[in-house]
Amino acid sequence: MTKSVTTKTVPTIPQEIFGQIFDVAVIGGGPAGMMAAGRAAERGLKVILIEKNDSLGKKLLITGGGRCNVTNAEFDDRTLLAKFKENDKFLFSAFSQWSVKESLDFFNSRGMATKIEAEKRVFPTSDKARSVWNVLVEYMKKGTVTVLSNSPVIGFNEITEASPRQITSVQLKGGKTIQARSFMLATGGKSRPETGSTGEGFEWLKTLGHTVVESDAALVPVKVKDSWVKQLSGLTLPEVKITLFQNETKQLMKKGKILFTHFGVSGPTILNMSKDIRELLKYGEVIISVDIMPKHDYSTLNDALQELFKKESNKKFKNSLGSLLPSSLVPVIIEKSGINPDTFCHSVTREERLDLVKLLKDVRMRATGLLGVEKAIVTSGGVVLTEVDFRTMQSKLIPNLYVVGDVLNIDRPSGGYSLQICWTTGYVAGNSAK
């Protein structure tokens, strides 16, 4: 009897596994791999999932700061897929089979309640990625998926003279092989390599003849050179407007959340702009401008400051901004304003007040680069989409190979879109395997 799904180290691999031919072998125990394995097993297929770590879903458990942004609650597929830009035309056929509604129904019907937060981000109500993990593991248990953990794969074995070409087995480190009729590659990209995403799948695809776009950090925090940013480490501003400038020319603008860190800035909006920042840095200095008060225009903000200084007329300037700004931001704004902190509010001049308005609408910092791939939320790169049939997720070169999740060259924004790609492509592959 083969070993059923487990999340612990496998101290001894059951030898009978190596004498079997499975219907489906899934390589990679992340979200896409678990969904693919679960769906294939649900259809009655004999499935093995091979994972090089000693446990499943290591990256899944840390995503979203451990809360797990399950998907984005955009139920119109055209609007949703527009977020993937030029890749949308490839994704329609897969998303017509399994999209956001199906993903939420999948988790909700299995006892995991969800909630919708800012920018339509969906999280488990438990605020724990473990809740998502539990659903996927139970899904595989119900289908009696065999899980082979602690088992690094080193490549595929194939019959090259067959027409069409066919994979016969996967080669494990140590010399053993796992035989199957169909194979699913779900090894992820290169983000967070400490979780096992180190890019081997890209090399195997190249060996098989696939074209692979080189991987690079796609959603990654940004480093800045301005020392005052360190004073704000840990501060989140939930509603700001962020504009990128180069040579005093506006390049890109987005509204959303920003998080200040000890090295620079992060948060969903910055992550979504990081690829543009990286590209612009090739041509010169990039200025990140933050409008701290986007709900006000210059006139209404000036009125608000006049009202504040009138109300706090006998207070010193340094003690007057607490009702307007987060406490950690106040000393930074005071210093950058150039207004004497000990000036009484009634003595702040009109020119000083107008300069303060400009500052609050345009706090600037200088980007110096991005953190490395090891800190990226996701990486770009992967197999080119023209070589995959998105109706089934089959390779167009090798029909018994299915390619899912982050192995695909799909740029996507932050906000639940990455995991939705995993749910969709994983389900479609599991539903299509022969």
RODREN-506789 format. One record per residue: residue in one letter; x, y, z of N, C-alpha, C in turn. Coordinates in steps of 0.001 Angstrom, whole numbers, padded with zeros to 6 digits, always signed. Example, Ala and Ser with C-alpha at 12.3 -4.5 7.8 and 13.67 -1.06 7.14 Angstrom:
<sites>
A+013190-005690+007800+012300-004500+007800+013200-003300+007800;S+012850-002250+007080+013670-001060+007140+012900+000030+007870;
</sites>
This chain:
<sites>
M+000864-001191+000000+000000+000000+000000+000895+001233+000000;T+000605+002193-000862+001446+003388-000938+001125+004349+000182;K+002041+005245+000428+001912+006212+001511+000961+007320+001084;S-000036+007650+001904-000966+008740+001583-000333+010072+001918;V-001061+011152+001633-000486+012485+001749+000057+012755+003141;T+001223+013335+003182+001856+013687+004444+002535+015024+004304;T+002837+015672+005403+003562+016933+005342+004878+016827+006087;K+005192+015643+006567+006421+015447+007322+007491+014806+006440;T+008705+014816+006963+009788+014144+006258+009452+012660+006093;V+009755+012130+004918+009579+010701+004688+010900+010019+005023;P+011022+009342+006180+012308+008766+006575+012721+007610+005665;T+011736+006822+005227+012028+005712+004330+011006+005733+003203;I+011465+005805+001974+010553+005835+000834+010050+004421+000579;P+008728+004238+000592+008192+002884+000318+008665+002383-001041;Q+009308+001241-001064+009916+000746-002293+008898+000410-003372;E+007645+000078-002941+006647-000287-003950+006288+000880-004866;I+006577+002124-004436+006310+003295-005278+007070+003178-006600;F+008286+002649-006531+009158+002633-007710+008791+001541-008708;G+007910+000657-008310+007477-000382-009236+006142-000068-009888;Q+005563+001072-009540+004253+001429-010058+004362+002389-011240;I+003310+002418-012030+003168+003473-013029+001955+004299-012631;F+002196+005531-012239+001113+006417-011824+000441+007020-013055;D-000807+007420-012892-001466+008163-013964-000850+009544-014107;V-000593+010166-012959-000076+011544-012960+001016+011677-011908;A+002134+012282-012292+003177+012666-011340+003294+014185-011359;V+003085+014810-010206+003185+016259-010069+004508+016581-009397;I+005301+017446-010004+006589+017834-009419+006440+019226-008838;G+006455+019320-007515+006325+020597-006828+005081+020657-005967;G+005272+020844-004667+004156+020823-003713+003733+022187-003242;G+003732+023176-004151+003189+024490-003828+001710+024541-004150;P+001123+025735-004177-000322+025852-004399-000798+025286-005727;A-000082+025561-006822-000498+025040-008128-000380+023515-008152;G+000704+022989-007621+000910+021553-007605-000123+020825-006765;M-000446+021382-005601-001439+020736-004743-002822+020769-005381;M-003176+021900-006006-004478+021981-006681-004539+020981-007834;A-003467+020913-008630-003434+019987-009769-003546+018539-009301;A-002775+018194-008272-002798+016824-007764-004167+016477-007195;G-004736+017404-006445-006042+017157-005836-007128+016946-006869;R-007131+017789-007920-008177+017652-008943-008001+016369-009754;A-006778+016029-010106-006551+014792-010863-006991+013583-010047;A-006687+013590-008745-007077+012470-007887-008587+012428-007692;E-009206+013593-007636-010659+013668-007489-011357+012998-008674;R-010731+013011-009816-011277+012373-011022-011016+010863-011058;G-010364+010367-010025-010126+008934-009951-008777+008488-010471;L-007914+009452-010819-006590+009086-011318-005650+008765-010156;K-004665+007949-010443-003661+007558-009454-002526+008580-009515;V-002381+009350-008444-001528+010548-008471-000435+010471-007415;I+000766+010887-007823+001859+011090-006871+002347+012527-006989;L+002590+013156-005860+003154+014507-005819+004550+014401-005220;I+005537+014929-005947+006937+014826-005516+007417+016205-005070;E+007879+016300-003836+008297+017575-003247+009707+017447-002679;K+010573+018409-003027+011957+018295-002567+012137+018700-001110;N+011254+019553-000578+011322+019926+000833+010766+018812+001708;D+010936+018980+003018+010389+017980+003930+008920+018234+004240;S+008362+019317+003688+006951+019607+003898+006414+020361+002701;L+005113+020387+002561+004459+021025+001431+004207+022510+001684;G+004099+023266+000607+003592+024637+000664+004365+025608+001526;K+005689+025515+001538+006463+026416+002399+006261+027884+002027;K+006257+028177+000722+006059+029566+000300+004621+030020+000552;L+003676+029121+000349+002269+029440+000596+002061+029905+002030;L+002736+029268+002972+002543+029586+004383+003097+030945+004782;I+003978+031526+003962+004518+032849+004312+003943+033948+003429;T+003134+033576+002432+002621+034591+001523+001670+035542+002246;G+001689+036798+001805+000829+037801+002431+001159+038020+003884;G+002452+037915+004226+002847+038082+005622+002283+037008+006515;G+002030+035818+005930+001469+034715+006701-000046+034706+006718;R-000669+035714+006069-002140+035796+006031-002706+035167+004768;C-001958+035174+003673-002320+034550+002405-003444+035277+001676;N-003038+036092+000707-003984+036790-000171-004470+035791-001223;V-005601+035130-000944-006058+033966-001703-006338+034278-003164;T-006999+035403-003415-007335+035805-004776-007735+037269-004751;N-008190+037763-005890-008731+039115-005970-010197+038997-006372;A-011073+039660-005624-012521+039492-005817-013034+040301-007006;E-012423+040100-008158-012912+040682-009409-013556+039546-010196;F-014899+039587-010296-015622+038459-010861-015864+038580-012362;D-015511+039708-012937-015600+039852-014384-014249+039452-014982;D-014250+038378-015753-012981+037836-016249-012220+038819-017131;R-012920+039579-017944-012227+040530-018828-011517+041614-018017;T-012199+042114-016991-011579+043125-016120-010407+042519-015364;L-010601+041301-014866-009545+040608-014125-008319+040376-014998;L-008539+039823-016182-007420+039446-017040-006712+040649-017645;A-007378+041806-017678-006714+043024-018145-005517+043369-017258;K-005539+042896-016020-004424+043134-015099-003153+042405-015541;F-003323+041401-016388-002181+040637-016878-001651+041175-018203;K-002202+042318-018622-001760+043039-019822-001786+042136-021049;E-000673+042077-021789-000694+041366-023070-000850+039846-022916;N-000746+039352-021685-000910+037913-021468-002367+037485-021402;D-003286+038455-021360-004690+038110-021149-005237+037190-022237;K-004779+037367-023453-005313+036567-024561-005004+035085-024406;F-003923+034767-023711-003588+033367-023474-004450+032766-022367;L-004864+033590-021424-005475+033097-020195-006978+032876-020278;F-007643+033444-021276-009103+033386-021331-009638+031958-021290;S-009015+031062-022047-009547+029699-022116-009441+028976-020774;A-008340+029204-020053-008186+028582-018732-009158+029202-017727;F-009262+030541-017739-010130+031218-016774-011610+030993-017060;S-011952+030637-018295-013351+030318-018587-013758+028999-017915;Q-012764+028185-017555-013039+026922-016876-013015+027062-015361;W-012131+027927-014865-011945+028056-013399-011415+029455-013125;S-012212+030260-012458-011802+031634-012201-011994+031978-010724;V-012210+033240-010439-012280+033691-009048-013460+033057-008303;K-014632+033058-008926-015817+032496-008267-015588+031037-007901;E-015047+030272-008829-014806+028858-008569-013784+028664-007447;S-012778+029527-007418-011764+029423-006359-012373+029688-004990;L-013191+030744-004904-013816+031071-003620-014807+029984-003213;D-015569+029466-004167-016487+028367-003857-015723+027145-003361;F-014577+026889-003978-013746+025743-003584-013363+025839-002113;F-012826+026981-001703-012375+027128-000318-013546+027280+000654;N-014536+028079+000276-015676+028297+001172-016435+027004+001436;S-016629+026196+000392-017395+024949+000545-016656+023915+001376;R-015369+024138+001593-014573+023231+002412-014286+023825+003788;G-015120+024776+004189-015079+025287+005557-014161+026463+005806;M-013558+027017+004748-012674+028168+004953-013406+029453+004555;A-013851+030194+005551-014522+031469+005282-013494+032492+004813;T-013947+033422+003984-013049+034447+003447-013642+035833+003652;K-012786+036843+003516-013213+038241+003635-012511+039047+002559;I-013135+040153+002183-012575+041026+001149-012087+042311+001800;E-010833+042661+001510-010245+043881+002059-009958+044871+000931;A-009147+045880+001221-008853+046942+000255-008360+046372-001062;E-008735+047036-002166-008342+046654-003518-008804+045242-003877;K-009926+044822-003264-010577+043533-003544-009715+042327-003171;R-008757+042531-002287-007916+041414-001852-008719+040493-000941;V-008649+039200-001220-009386+038216-000440-008435+037469+000494;F-008826+037378+001768-008040+036671+002782-008933+035684+003526;P-008356+034646+004119-009143+033810+005032-009569+034664+006227;T-010763+034451+006738-011183+035224+007914-010302+034917+009118;S-009647+033786+009092-008729+033431+010181-007455+034263+010161;D-007196+034933+009003-005937+035659+008797-004727+034743+008877;K-004913+033486+008546-003822+032517+008618-003705+031744+007296;A-002507+031781+006710-002257+030997+005498-002448+029508+005754;R-002285+029109+006990-002458+027700+007350-003864+027208+007000;S-004857+028099+007036-006228+027700+006693-006306+027273+005229;V-005611+027996+004348-005573+027653+002922-004850+026329+002742;W-003735+026210+003387-002909+024998+003344-003715+023774+003772;N-004470+023918+004862-005268+022804+005375-006282+022307+004351;V-006947+023252+003664-007939+022868+002665-007291+022049+001548;L-006137+022513+001069-005460+021813-000034-004971+020438+000386;V-004434+020339+001583-003947+019047+002070-005106+018066+002242;E-006230+018538+002785-007389+017661+002947-007948+017234+001597;Y-007903+018139+000633-008357+017838-000732-007547+016676-001302;M-006240+016716-001107-005390+015636-001608-005578+014351-000818;K-005776+014478+000484-006021+013284+001302-007268+012549+000838;K-008307+013326+000547-009569+012730+000127-009392+011947-001172;G-008507+012443-002039-008242+011745-003290-007152+010705-003190;T-006634+010476-001980-005537+009529-001703-004316+009766-002590;V-003945+011050-002716-002703+011403-003412-001526+010852-002614;T-000590+010235-003286+000657+009820-002658+001625+010998-002685;V+002162+011357-001520+003112+012467-001458+004493+011925-001108;L+005441+012257-001950+006824+011854-001737+007607+013112-001400;S+007788+013391-000121+008512+014598+000285+009985+014283+000493;N+010769+015325+000674+012217+015162+000864+012846+014427-000316;S+012327+014668-001516+012748+013910-002693+013034+014836-003868;P+014225+015435-003931+014551+016335-005037+014556+015606-006379;V+013960+016239-007366+013976+015739-008740+015158+016371-009461;I+015828+015618-010327+016953+016194-011080+016675+016278-012574;G+015517+015755-013015+015200+015884-014433+014187+014866-014904;F+013864+014964-016186+012918+014046-016825+013664+013024-017679;N+013067+011847-017806+013505+010872-018791+012437+010812-019876;E+012861+010762-021136+011880+010773-022222+012291+009832-023343;I+011291+009509-024158+011537+008750-025383+011624+009766-026513;T+012820+010046-026969+012992+011095-027975+012572+010643-029366;E+012620+009324-029601+012263+008856-030947+010750+008705-031119;A+009993+008832-030032+008538+008735-030135+007990+009966-030850;S+006861+009790-031483+006212+010914-032159+004717+010899-031815;P+004255+011887-031011+005045+012975-030437+005939+012481-029293;R+006896+013308-028937+007816+012951-027850+007032+012708-026564;Q+007608+011885-025690+006888+011487-024499+007856+011355-023321;I+007455+011881-022177+008204+011684-020937+007750+010362-020329;T+008707+009592-019838+008376+008294-019236+008510+008298-017721;S+009423+009128-017207+009657+009116-015763+010407+010376-015330;V+010406+010586-014029+011247+011648-013459+012383+010987-012692;Q+013535+011606-012783+014734+011083-012128+014894+011774-010783;L+014976+010991-009710+015183+011540-008371+016668+011575-008040;K+017037+012491-007192+018406+012522-006675+018652+011210-005924;G+019715+010536-006256+019986+009242-005649+019788+008093-006618;G+019199+008390-007804+019136+007366-008840+017796+006724-009081;K+016850+006860-008157+015540+006247-008343+014729+007038-009386;T+013726+006363-009979+012839+007034-010925+011388+006799-010525;I+010539+007749-010890+009088+007629-010710+008462+007615-012102;Q+007704+006550-012399+007079+006418-013712+005629+006909-013667;A+005200+007517-014756+003815+007989-014854+003428+008127-016316;R+002140+008259-016540+001641+008466-017898+001607+009955-018258;S+001352+010806-017241+001358+012260-017443+002157+012906-016320;F+002741+014087-016637+003593+014787-015677+003179+016253-015613;M+003189+016801-014416+002848+018207-014224+004000+018915-013542;L+004473+019985-014178+005599+020732-013629+005063+021943-012877;A+005291+021965-011562+004767+023025-010692+005847+023468-009710;T+007056+023657-010236+008208+023934-009373+008381+025406-009020;G+007541+026297-009575+007618+027714-009234+008762+028423-009929;G+008919+029717-009583+009984+030518-010166+011212+030541-009276;K+011808+031736-009100+013026+031840-008291+012845+032735-007066;S+011620+033178-006800+011419+034034-005630+011463+033211-004351;R+012002+033812-003297+012125+033179-001988+012745+031789-002087;P+014016+031724-002550+014668+030424-002754+014778+029585-001488;E+014706+030227-000313+014789+029453+000927+013588+028525+001092;T+012517+028776+000310+011347+027900+000368+011418+026779-000663;G+012474+026767-001464+012640+025713-002458+012474+026168-003888;S+012075+027426-004101+011896+027942-005467+013239+028413-006012;T+013957+027505-006619+015307+027836-007080+015479+027724-008591;G+014397+027493-009310+014439+027609-010764+014863+026383-011550;E+014943+025194-010907+015359+024004-011661+014404+023692-012806;G+013118+023942-012576+012127+023629-013596+012412+024312-014918;F+012959+025537-014855+013302+026259-016086+014364+025505-016879;E+015342+024953-016172+016418+024226-016846+015895+022940-017477;W+014987+022248-016788+014426+021020-017353+013627+021332-018614;L+012878+022459-018580+012095+022847-019753+012998+023151-020949;K+014112+023811-020686+015062+024092-021773+015591+022793-022366;T+015919+021849-021494+016429+020557-021958+015418+019846-022853;L+014135+020040-022537+013069+019420-023323+012781+020169-024620;G+013444+021306-024806+013271+022062-026036+012387+023280-025933;H+011901+023586-024717+011056+024761-024537+011887+026044-024498;T+011273+027122-024913+011886+028445-024819+011547+029031-023464;V+012554+029457-022725+012344+029989-021381+012907+031404-021293;V+012060+032337-020898+012502+033715-020653+013215+033741-019314;E+014399+034352-019287+015190+034375-018054+014417+035021-016914;S+014554+034451-015735+013819+034918-014562+014445+036175-013971;D+013585+037062-013509+014043+038269-012813+012999+038631-011768;A+013413+039403-010761+012477+039825-009726+011385+040683-010345;A+010121+040377-010049+009006+041111-010641+008294+041991-009613;L+007939+041435-008482+007303+042197-007410+008276+042218-006238;V+008966+043334-006074+010075+043357-005117+010194+044740-004475;P+010532+044810-003185+010708+046104-002520+011819+046937-003160;V+011750+048255-002913+012644+049217-003566+013557+049880-002527;K+014827+049960-002857+015798+050641-001992+015851+052130-002348;V+015994+052988-001324+016148+054421-001566+017360+054927-000794;K+017907+056056-001258+019131+056575-000638+018882+057581+000475;D+017642+058046+000631+017342+059095+001609+017322+058523+003027;S+018187+059032+003898+018358+058458+005237+017125+058626+006118;W+016315+059676+005885+015142+059904+006732+014125+058776+006638;V+014165+058018+005556+013205+056925+005378+013351+055892+006496;K+014596+055688+006969+014826+054707+008030+014063+055065+009299;Q+013848+056373+009532+013111+056807+010722+011661+056323+010691;L+011157+056022+009496+009759+055633+009336+009578+054125+009226;S+010647+053360+009441+010582+051910+009267+009399+051310+010025;G+008561+050588+009308+007378+049970+009905+006098+050752+009704;L+006213+052004+009254+005027+052838+009048+004331+052478+007743;T+003037+052270+007807+002221+052033+006618+001264+053198+006432;L+001229+053732+005220+000238+054745+004858-000727+054074+003884;P-001988+053863+004293-002901+053041+003495-003429+053699+002227;E-003457+055027+002191-004011+055706+001019-003115+056865+000611;V-002260+056614-000353-001381+057663-000881-001400+057587-002409;K-000865+058618-003016-000661+058605-004460+000837+058609-004710;I+001321+057648-005481+002752+057505-005737+003015+057780-007221;T+003935+058702-007472+004271+059068-008851+005760+058887-009067;L+006128+058305-010188+007532+058161-010558+007914+059276-011523;F+009051+059913-011255+009586+060954-012132+010985+060571-012579;Q+011296+060927-013801+012672+060857-014285+012919+062090-015132;N+013999+062793-014802+014294+064065-015474+013103+065027-015400;E+012452+065044-014209+011296+065904-013946+010095+065607-014841;T+010103+064455-015493+008983+064058-016331+008236+062914-015653;K+006925+063060-015535+006102+062022-014917+006123+060759-015762;Q+006411+059624-015128+006509+058354-015837+005347+057407-015531;L+004889+057412-014282+003859+056461-013863+003245+056943-012558;M+001943+056719-012389+001264+057095-011155+000306+055989-010738;K+000304+055653-009461-000645+054693-008905-001077+055148-007516;K-002278+054768-007127-002774+055046-005780-002848+053745-004991;G-002589+053853-003691-002669+052661-002859-001864+052800-001590;K-001304+051686-001152-000623+051598+000139+000893+051625-000041;I+001574+052253+000932+003036+052231+000945+003513+051846+002337;L+004562+051055+002382+005177+050646+003643+006621+051111+003641;F+007016+051846+004675+008409+052281+004820+009188+051211+005576;T+010431+050971+005126+011271+049945+005733+012642+050533+006052;H+013503+049723+006635+014845+050193+006990+015712+050415+005761;F+015303+049852+004604+016108+050004+003384+015433+050885+002344;G+014131+051154+002519+013414+051930+001511+011920+051822+001655;V+011265+051359+000583+009802+051294+000588+009315+049972+000004;S+008139+049564+000469+007505+048348-000008+005999+048566+000049;G+005249+047481+000162+003794+047579+000137+003264+047276-001255;P+001984+046944-001365+001415+046485-002641+001639+047424-003815;T+001459+048719-003597+001563+049656-004716+003001+049770-005213;I+003934+049843-004293+005351+049889-004667+005759+048595-005374;L+005307+047453-004871+005631+046181-005516+005147+046169-006961;N+003951+046708-007168+003405+046727-008526+004119+047707-009451;M+004867+048644-008866+005618+049611-009667+007087+049221-009800;S+007501+048170-009094+008927+047856-009000+009552+047512-010343;K+008817+046812-011184+009367+046457-012494+009623+047715-013325;D+008717+048692-013246+008907+049956-013969+010097+050733-013409;I+010245+050706-012082+011372+051395-011452+012688+050779-011919;R+012733+049457-011936+013954+048776-012395+014300+049176-013824;E+013301+049251-014687+013543+049600-016087+014011+051053-016204;L+013377+051959-015463+013745+053380-015529+015146+053632-015007;L+015561+052866-013991+016896+053060-013417+018014+052802-014422;K+017703+052089-015496+018702+051864-016539+019075+053171-017234;Y+018190+054160-017129+018374+055404-017888+018671+056610-017005;G+018761+056403-015694+019081+057526-014824+018325+057487-013513;E+018444+058559-012760+017844+058631-011430+016314+058584-011515;V+015726+057876-010560+014270+057773-010471+013815+058385-009143;I+012893+059327-009237+012328+059969-008054+010969+059351-007758;I+010775+058948-006503+009473+058461-006049+008817+059591-005263;S+007730+060103-005771+006987+061181-005118+005747+060605-004456;V+005553+060920-003171+004400+060413-002427+003509+061583-002021;D+002274+061560-002482+001245+062513-002054+000578+061903-000831;I+000915+062447+000340+000421+061894+001597-001065+062193+001804;M-001553+063250+001169-002939+063691+001366-003691+063704+000026;P-003858+062548-000611-004433+062523-001967-005902+062930-002036;K-006597+062907-000904-008012+063283-000908-008205+064797-000965;H-007126+065535-000714-007155+066998-000790-006436+067463-002038;D-006950+068503-002691-006124+069202-003673-005365+070294-002918;Y-004551+071060-003639-003727+072068-002959-004583+073080-002212;S-005695+073486-002800-006539+074512-002194-007200+074024-000908;T-007799+072833-000957-008488+072339+000238-007506+071959+001345;L-006308+071507+000966-005300+071203+001985-004817+072491+002638;N-004648+073534+001857-004274+074832+002417-005346+075308+003395;D-006612+075144+003023-007713+075528+003924-007668+074717+005211;A-007387+073425+005082-007335+072557+006269-006206+072968+007205;L-005060+073333+006635-003937+073785+007471-004243+075121+008128;Q-004876+076024+007400-005275+077306+007999-006183+077079+009196;E-007143+076175+009010-008083+075872+010090-007357+075239+011277;L-006409+074320+010978-005649+073669+012038-004814+074677+012808;F-004098+075549+012106-003234+076533+012785-004046+077554+013566;K-005247+077837+013092-006119+078752+013840-006583+078098+015135;K-006960+076828+015016-007429+076095+016193-006305+075879+017194;E-005092+075631+016695-003936+075365+017565-003012+076581+017639;S-003570+077761+017578-002764+078987+017404-001712+079190+018480;N-002000+078719+019688-001053+078934+020785-000149+077727+021036;K-000227+076771+020141+000676+075622+020222+001880+075867+019338;K+002962+075203+019673+004129+075268+018795+003890+074373+017573;F+004502+074746+016474+004329+074012+015221+004616+072523+015394;K+005662+072204+016146+006059+070808+016310+005010+069972+017038;N+004094+070630+017728+003048+069922+018477+001682+069985+017801;S+001628+070507+016582+000324+070777+015958-000112+069756+014917;L+000805+068923+014437+000487+068074+013287-000005+066672+013664;G-000088+066395+014961-000462+065056+015409-001844+064623+014964;S-002754+065569+014795-004110+065213+014363-004196+065012+012852;L-003135+065415+012150-003133+065365+010686-002325+064189+010157;L-001256+063810+010881-000306+062815+010388-000019+061750+011442;P+000416+060558+011032+000885+059563+012002+002050+060124+012800;S+002127+059753+014070+003111+060359+014974+004542+060192+014487;S+004880+059024+013893+006260+058807+013445+006615+059664+012236;L+005608+060116+011497+005847+060930+010309+006037+062403+010646;V+005490+062831+011785+005514+064258+012152+006926+064840+012176;P+007903+064238+012910+009240+064845+012940+009920+064918+011573;V+009641+063953+010706+010218+063979+009361+009659+065153+008561;I+008355+065353+008625+007727+066458+007902+008173+067793+008464;I+008293+067886+009775+008764+069137+010399+010157+069485+009896;E+011043+068479+009899+012420+068727+009456+012474+069128+007985;K+011699+068412+007147+011730+068692+005714+011040+070002+005370;S+010141+070471+006225+009415+071715+005941+010292+072955+006068;G+011334+072850+006905+012192+074016+007136+011601+075022+008105;I+010411+074762+008635+009773+075656+009611+010372+075373+010983;N+010723+076420+011709+011263+076265+013063+010258+075515+013923;P+010642+074367+014491+009696+073561+015271+009059+074319+016431;D+009794+075324+016957+009293+076052+018126+008461+077274+017760;T+008241+077489+016474+007372+078588+016040+005938+078290+016466;F+005279+079305+017020+003869+079125+017368+003040+079122+016081;C+001960+078377+016108+001151+078224+014893+000665+079568+014345;H+000350+080484+015241-000146+081780+014757+000949+082588+014060;S+002208+082124+014213+003312+082850+013592+003830+082184+012309;V+003248+081046+011938+003644+080399+010683+003183+081292+009530;T+004114+081663+008661+003772+082604+007588+002983+081918+006476;R+002367+082720+005648+001609+082197+004512+002527+081406+003585;E+003723+081938+003329+004671+081260+002449+005092+079909+003033;E+005312+079876+004349+005685+078614+004992+004538+077602+004901;R+003324+078084+005089+002170+077190+005025+001988+076623+003614;L+002142+077464+002604+002004+077009+001219+003108+076017+000848;D+004315+076261+001366+005405+075305+001134+005106+073970+001811;L+004462+074027+002983+004088+072795+003687+003039+072017+002886;V+002108+072734+002291+001107+072102+001418+001805+071348+000286;K+002760+072017-000355+003490+071392-001469+004242+070147-000998;L+004821+070246+000198+005574+069118+000740+004663+067910+000978;L+003514+068144+001618+002605+067047+001918+002045+066396+000658;K+001999+067160-000426+001514+066628-001700+002644+066048-002557;D+003893+066191-002084+005021+065786-002933+006259+065502-002083;V+006183+064434-001269+007346+064003-000480+008196+063122-001390;R+009446+063536-001602+010267+062861-002603+011396+062034-001993;M+011682+060926-002659+012834+060103-002283+013454+059548-003556;R+014701+059147-003472+015457+058717-004652+015679+057208-004626;A+015142+056529-005632+015319+055072-005732+016738+054758-006184;T+017331+053750-005559+018687+053336-005953+018715+051940-006550;G+017653+051194-006377+017630+049830-006906+016552+049018-006237;L+016529+047747-006566+015565+046818-005996+016298+045786-005167;L+015609+045228-004183+016188+044101-003478+016307+042927-004444;G+017048+041914-004058+017317+040795-004950+016149+039835-005095;V+016351+038848-005946+015336+037827-006194+014908+037155-004898;E+015852+037031-003957+015531+036333-002711+014451+037039-001908;K+014219+038337-002178+013188+039083-001469+011957+039350-002331;A+011973+038860-003557+010843+039101-004458+009631+038296-004020;I+008444+038882-004212+007209+038156-003946+006993+037133-005051;V+007181+037551-006288+007178+036640-007420+008294+037068-008356;T+008653+036183-009273+009627+036536-010295+008966+036475-011662;S+009475+037287-012567+009037+037180-013951+009865+036097-014623;G+009516+035780-015860+010258+034754-016573+009528+033422-016541;G+010004+032494-017355+009392+031181-017425+009159+030765-018864;V+008456+029641-019036+008210+029124-020374+007320+030101-021139;V+007642+030341-022409+006849+031282-023200+005455+030702-023411;L+004455+031570-023382+003074+031114-023346+002610+030506-024657;T+003268+030857-025764+002868+030287-027063+003161+028797-027151;E+003957+028280-026213+004311+026858-026238+003457+026017-025303;V+002372+026618-024784+001471+025918-023865+000037+026055-024382;D-000724+024978-024331-002139+024998-024697-002941+025298-023435;F-003474+026507-023320-004142+026925-022086-005536+026319-021918;R-006007+025588-022907-007260+024849-022723-007047+023664-021799;T-005800+023172-021742-005472+021982-020950-004244+022171-020065;M-003439+023194-020342-002130+023450-019730-001076+022454-020214;Q-001332+021800-021353-000350+020876-021926+000745+021625-022669;S+001946+021070-022600+003026+021514-023462+002667+021179-024901;K+002932+022114-025801+002698+021847-027221+003823+021015-027833;L+004918+020858-027097+006031+020047-027588+005938+018612-027110;I+005469+018438-025871+005402+017110-025269+004018+016964-024628;P+003093+016300-025291+001695+016289-024857+001423+015690-023489;N+002320+014859-022940+002038+014328-021608+002753+015128-020509;L+003133+016363-020856+003677+017308-019870+002715+018485-019743;Y+002386+018831-018497+001521+019973-018192+002336+020977-017375;V+002164+022257-017668+002978+023299-017044+002045+024274-016314;V+002277+024487-015014+001334+025278-014208+002053+026247-013265;G+001318+027263-012829+001795+028179-011798+002911+029084-012256;D+003879+029325-011377+004932+030305-011616+005972+029855-012635;V+005866+028634-013144+006766+028201-014204+006425+028918-015512;L+005205+029440-015603+004745+030153-016795+005232+031597-016786;N+005551+032129-017941+006046+033503-018043+004868+034478-018052;I+004304+034710-016862+003146+035594-016719+003473+036669-015691;D+003634+037919-016144+003774+039030-015210+002402+039348-014637;R+002314+039562-013351+001035+039884-012728+001266+040825-011551;P+000252+041620-011235+000407+042556-010122+000238+041861-008777;S+000538+042598-007730+000261+042136-006374-001235+042313-006113;G-001787+041443-005270-003192+041603-004920-004008+040339-005047;G-003366+039167-005011-004080+037905-005111-004026+037279-006478;Y-003426+037979-007439-003409+037483-008822-002480+036280-008998;S-001376+036253-008280-000438+035135-008411-001071+033826-007982;L-001744+033837-006824-002365+032604-006369-003544+032210-007255;Q-004247+033187-007818-005328+032830-008720-004796+032112-009962;I-003628+032537-010448-002989+031812-011552-002727+030360-011141;C-002290+030167-009902-002030+028806-009419-003309+027991-009362;W-004377+028570-008810-005643+027820-008696-006177+027467-010089;T-006134+028452-010997-006703+028223-012327-005898+027201-013123;T-004594+027442-013251-003784+026533-014079-003676+025159-013444;G-003607+025109-012107-003550+023821-011431-004819+023010-011644;Y-005966+023677-011496-007232+022959-011689-007373+022481-013135;V-007092+023360-014102-007265+022999-015507-006365+021809-015867;A-005122+021828-015377-004213+020703-015655-004739+019425-015017;G-005135+019509-013746-005660+018332-013056-006933+017810-013686;N-007702+018707-014277-008970+018321-014903-008757+017733-016299;S-007561+017989-016859-007302+017599-018250-006406+016368-018379;A-005670+016041-017338-004677+014952-017416-005318+013655-017848;K-004597+012938-018691-005118+011704-019250-004426+010517-018601;
</sites>
